[in-house]
Amino acid sequence: MTTEERSDLIRTPDPAVPTDPAVSAVPTAPAGRRRDLTAAAAGALLVAVAIGVGWVIQEGDGSLQVHWPPLLASWDPHIGPGTLAAPAVAAAVIAGGPRLAARMPWRGLLLTCWAGSVAWILSLALIEGWYRGIERRLTTKHEYLRVIDRFDDIGAALRGFTDHIVIGPPGNWPAHVAGHPPGATLTFVGLDRAGLGGGAWAGMWCIVLGGSAAVAVMVALRALTGEDLARRAAPFLVLAPFAVWTGTSADGYFAAVAAWSVALLAVAATRTAGHPAAAALGSGLLFGLTCYLSYGLTLVAALLAAVLLLARTARPLGPLVLGALVAPVAFTLAGFNWWEAYHLLVERYYQGAGGTRPYSYWVWANLACATLAAGLATVAGLRRAVASAPAAVRGLRPGTVTPAQRLACVALAALLAIAVADLSGMSKAETERIWQPFVVWLIPAAALLPAADRRGWLAAQAAVALLINHLLWTGW
């Protein structure tokens, strides 16, 4: 048993663990672990019920519009090049991740986590093979790359963008192009203009940038909660089950942009950046861009607000707002009306699957999808985070919030964003993919789990992703 593992078995409370007696003293440690397992079992039960009820509804009237509820997936057991690579990456992280995270120099750890995250995402994608898993993903009839040639005149395309959102007029956009502001499509237009056209480059762009989201979360955690919790969270961020949908979907790229916006604000608000005003300005620029990548990512504002509350400062607001205005002003001057487009998107949404998918099922089954994307370790960690939430909220005003309670506040902000998205009715199904920008902020809750249990929980996280990717065909 290592020194780190023995530390969880002594009576002295760990400052990086919430004030839950179940994790702070020897007599009650087994009770805390039982509660962790109970929370994980509840998450597994939610998934099982969503599968069972979903099959009954789908076989009955087909209204769920998915082949393997609650996931947008089809039953397709298969293997591929990633079948050997992905378990090898998982085994390496499980065996050495916690020790490396505790001992490596900080900058080296960030680079290692980025490399590990990219390796995990890429190896999972390669279970489908290079063509099916990466090169083809963003070139299907629903995807962004199908309209690259319609952006030869970018100005004209932006001015006429809203004319092609709803189904009916000639030339309506594919589902993903219509479902997002034009910033998403312009990303791939830019890659094409830079000589990096085609599905392979687009896929690798999403994988490499998507992997950086783990680094952004670590940077934010270090600023808000201290380095210890950030290090504890690192292996869980690398082995996140939602990596199944990061490789390759544009939502992984969106998650990274949003995460770096939060991270830059965190270092600005805590004044751990060399130039806090510049960091706040960068945060605003990325948040503004985020809103033009996906309409629903305006909810990232909940995480930005949590950062300012935890840092107990409004100082970065000026440069943050200034930066956040850049993208809206630029797109508006170019002729794209965000609000008009959003209302047309709602109409388009209900013209398609959104109009038939029953809210009564998806309002809770979405949470089953999120459970699979986050993993059972995250569910267990969230149990500890939620238990510490009342004390965390009480400590905000006097500034007595502990590091673990700060982490809990970040997770609660992400849960709030998920709740709003869920209740809106605009996220019926596919939340395993589209909620990545919020789920990535839930993953660090696993850092609150006892060190002695960490490798077991990491194995559980990896198992979820490996089973999904080997047994199901996920994606468009």
HELIX and SHEET records of a PDB file:
HELIX    1   1 THR A    3  SER A    7  1                                   5    
HELIX    2   2 PRO A   21  SER A   24  1                                   4    
HELIX    3   3 VAL A   26  THR A   28  5                                   3    
HELIX    4   4 ALA A   29  ASP A   61  1                                  33    
HELIX    5   5 GLY A   82  ARG A  103  1                                  22    
HELIX    6   6 TRP A  106  ALA A  125  1                                  20    
HELIX    7   7 LEU A  126  GLU A  128  5                                   3    
HELIX    8   8 TRP A  130  TRP A  130  1                                   1    
HELIX    9   9 TYR A  131  GLU A  135  3                                   5    
HELIX   10  10 ARG A  137  THR A  139  5                                   3    
HELIX   11  11 TYR A  144  PHE A  151  5                                   8    
HELIX   12  12 ILE A  154  ARG A  159  1                                   6    
HELIX   13  13 PHE A  161  HIS A  164  5                                   4    
HELIX   14  14 ALA A  175  ALA A  178  1                                   4    
HELIX   15  15 PRO A  182  ARG A  193  1                                  12    
HELIX   16  16 GLY A  199  THR A  225  1                                  27    
HELIX   17  17 GLU A  227  VAL A  238  1                                  12    
HELIX   18  18 ALA A  243  THR A  246  1                                   4    
HELIX   19  19 ALA A  250  ALA A  269  1                                  20    
HELIX   20  20 PRO A  276  CYS A  291  1                                  16    
HELIX   21  21 TYR A  295  VAL A  300  5                                   6    
HELIX   22  22 ALA A  301  ALA A  311  1                                  11    
HELIX   23  23 LEU A  317  LEU A  333  1                                  17    
HELIX   24  24 TRP A  338  GLN A  351  1                                  14    
HELIX   25  25 ALA A  353  GLY A  355  5                                   3    
HELIX   26  26 TYR A  359  ALA A  374  1                                  16    
HELIX   27  27 LEU A  376  LEU A  396  1                                  21    
HELIX   28  28 PRO A  403  LEU A  423  1                                  21    
HELIX   29  29 THR A  431  ILE A  434  1                                   4    
HELIX   30  30 GLN A  436  VAL A  439  1                                   4    
HELIX   31  31 ILE A  443  LEU A  448  5                                   6    
HELIX   32  32 ALA A  451  ASP A  453  5                                   3    
HELIX   33  33 ARG A  454  LEU A  471  1                                  18    
SHEET    1   A 2 ALA A  73  TRP A  75  0                                        
SHEET    2   A 2 LEU A 472  THR A 474 -1                                        
END                                                                             
